[in-house]
Structures are given as structure tokens and as C-alpha cells.
Amino acid sequence: MKRITLAGGVLAILSAACVHSNTMASSAGDLQAHHAMDTSVLPGGAILEGTLDRSMTAANARVGDAFSITLANDTKTKRNATVIPAGAVVYGHVVALDLNNNSGAVATAKLAFDSLVYTGHHHIIDANISKIGYNHVMVRPVDSKTTAGPATATSLTLISFTDPDGQLPAGSPVTLLVTNPIQLEPK
């Protein structure tokens, strides 16, 4: 009888240790999750804000022309760790250009985003422009499955230039919507 009680006591102690161990694992999981947050995935739906680096004009634009947007703010995790610093640059290119369209705009251009670059890091990015802080340009996402373009571009943005000069000035505020997750490394 004493053996059964002793065995039962050992079993109870081991059970309590397992419960305590699970609590510790949970805490370690939280620390691991914090570490994962610093090397995390920038989720689809994330917003990046910046400014256009050079003017874009319909009259001078050509398919394949590169453009860039410099991010204005740090992108941080929920725990306030910076994963993408202000000053990071998003690069893209013109996929298609229509100077003679019937939309009432001076011209339309389809844009694709290629990469996100900052100190020591280079990521492929898939994004749309959700807003441009310039009154003479309208933006909307385009389904790339119906549009010819590079195989890497899955999201495209259509820009309609309504300014009589058909331009988007350098320094125009641009809001990007990340459409697919980006795996980030530690900074």
C-alpha cells in the first residue's frame, strides 16, 4: 500500500513539474515569438508611406523605366522593434503606358514594384499604391492576370494622369499597400 502511495506521490510531483514545465515553455514561446517578431514576416496588408524620389511624366515615361519611393517612417513590430528603417527605398518600374486612352486622362501608366532595399537588406516586394497625395493623379489596383507584364509582378497599380502636363511631381506622398508577405531578416 505504501508503494502505491509513494508511486502516486511521485506521479503527482511529475505531473506538477510537467504543468510547471508547460508554463515555462509558454514563457519561452513568448520569448521565441518576440525573437520571431524581430525577424518576422511583414504581412500582406501592411501600409508603407513615403515620397516619390523623382518626377514621373507621361510625356517622358517609357515601358521599363524605373522609379523609387523613399519610406518616411520606421516600420515597427508590435513590440516596437524597428524592422524597416525610415529611408528604406522601394523600387519599381513602368509595365505599360497608354498616352492615347479614352478615359479622359492625359495618360495612364501601369506600375509594378520590385524590391525593398535598406542597409544590408534586399527583399522582393509585391505592393499596390493605395493613395497618392497629389490631386491630379488617380490610382487603382489592376489584376495582373489580365495584363502583360513581368512574371514577378503579381500586383499592378494603374495611375491616371489628369494633370494637363501629365506629371506626378517628385516629393509626392505615396501610400503603399503590401499585397504579399515579405520575410524580413534581423536588422
N, C-alpha and C positions, 0 to 999 in steps of 0.2 A: 504494500500500500504506500509506504514511504517513497518507493522508487517511482511510482506513478505520479505522486505529488511533486517529487523533485523534477521529474521529466516534464510535468505540466508547468512547473515554475520556470524551467529553462526555456520551454516553448513560449511562455508569456514574455519573458525577457527578450528572446529573439524577435518575437512579434513587435514588441515595443521598439526595439532597435531598428527594425525594418521601417516602421512608421516614421521614426526619427530620421532614418536614412532618406526616406522619400521627401521629407521636409527639406533636408539638406540638398537633395538632388534638385528639388524645386528651386531652391535659392541659387544653386549652381546654374540651373537652367536660365534663371533670370540674368545672371552674370554672363552666361553664354549668349543669351538673346541681346544683351547690351553690346557685347563684342560683335555680334552679327549685325547689329544696327549700324555700327561704325564701318562695316564692310558690306553694307546692305545692298539691296536692290532698290533703285529709285522706281517707284511703282508707276504703272500706266495711270494717267490721270493727274500726275504731278504737274504743277504750274512752275514755269521758269520765266522770269521777267528780265528784260534787257533792252538794249537800244541797237538799232541798225548802225553798223560801222561806216558804211559808205552809201551815198545816194544810189537809188535804183531808178533808172529812167527807161520808159518803154521804148523811146526812140533809139537808145544805145544798147539795150539789152539784147543778148543772143542766147540761144539754147546752149546750155553747158556753162554759162557764166556763173562764177562762184560769188557768194555773198556771205557775210558773217554778222552775228549778233553777239554783243558782249553782255554777259549777265551782270545785273546791277546789284544783286543781293546774294549773300551766302545761302545755300540750301542746307538745312539742318535736319537732323533726326528728331524724333520726339523727345530725346534726352538732351537736346541742344548741342549735339556734336556736329561740327561743320563737315559735310561730305562733298559738297561742291562749293568752292570759294567764289565770292564776287570776283569778276574779272575773267571767269571762265568764258570760253568762246564756243558758240555753236556755229558750225559751218554748214552751208547748204549750196544748192545750185538750181538754176532755172532748167526745168524739164521741158516746158513748152511755152511758146509765146504766140499770141494772136493779136496782130496790130489792126486787122480789119474784121472786127467782130460786130455782131448785131445786137449786143447787149446794152448799147447806149454808153458804154465806157470807151475811153480813148484806146485802151488796150487791156488785155488780160495776160497774166503770166501764171504758170503752174510751177510751184516751188517744192522742192524736196529737201529734207535735212539729212545730213550725212554723219556728222561727228560732233562730239562734245569734247573739248580739249582744255585741260588745265595742268598746272605744274606736274609733269611726270605721268600724266594720265591721258588716255585717248579712248573714248567709248563711241561705238556706233549708236546713233540716236534716231529714233523714229518719232516724229512730232508733227503737229499742225500749229499754225498760227491761229490763236483764238481771238486775238484783238491786236489792232494797230492803233496807236494814239495819233492818228493823222486823219483829218476829216475827208480827204479826197481819195481814199482807198477803201475798198470793201473787201472783206476776206470771207472765205468759206472753205471747209474741208472738201476734198474730192475723193471719190472712190478710185483708187489706183488700178483696180481690176479692169476698169473701163478706159484706162488711159495708158498710152505707151509711155514707157519711162524705164529707168534703170531697175534691174532686178532687186536691188537692195531697198528701194523706196517702196514702202507699203502705205505710207500716208503722204498725201499731197495737199497743198493749200493753193486755192485759186485766188489770185489777187486781181481785182478790177481797178484799174487806174481811172478815176473820174476827174482828176485834175486836168485842165486843158493842156498842161505841159506833160502829162503822163509821168509824173515822178513821185517817188517816195523819198523824202529827204533823209540824209544822214542824221542820226540822233533821234529818229522817230522811236517812241516807246513801242516795244513789241512784247506780247504775252504769248508764250508757247505752252501748248498742252502736250505732254509726253504721252504717246499713244501705246507704246510697248515698254515693259520694264527694262531697266538698264542695270546690269550687275556692276556695282562700284567696288573698287579696292580701297584699302586703307589709305588715307591721305598722309 
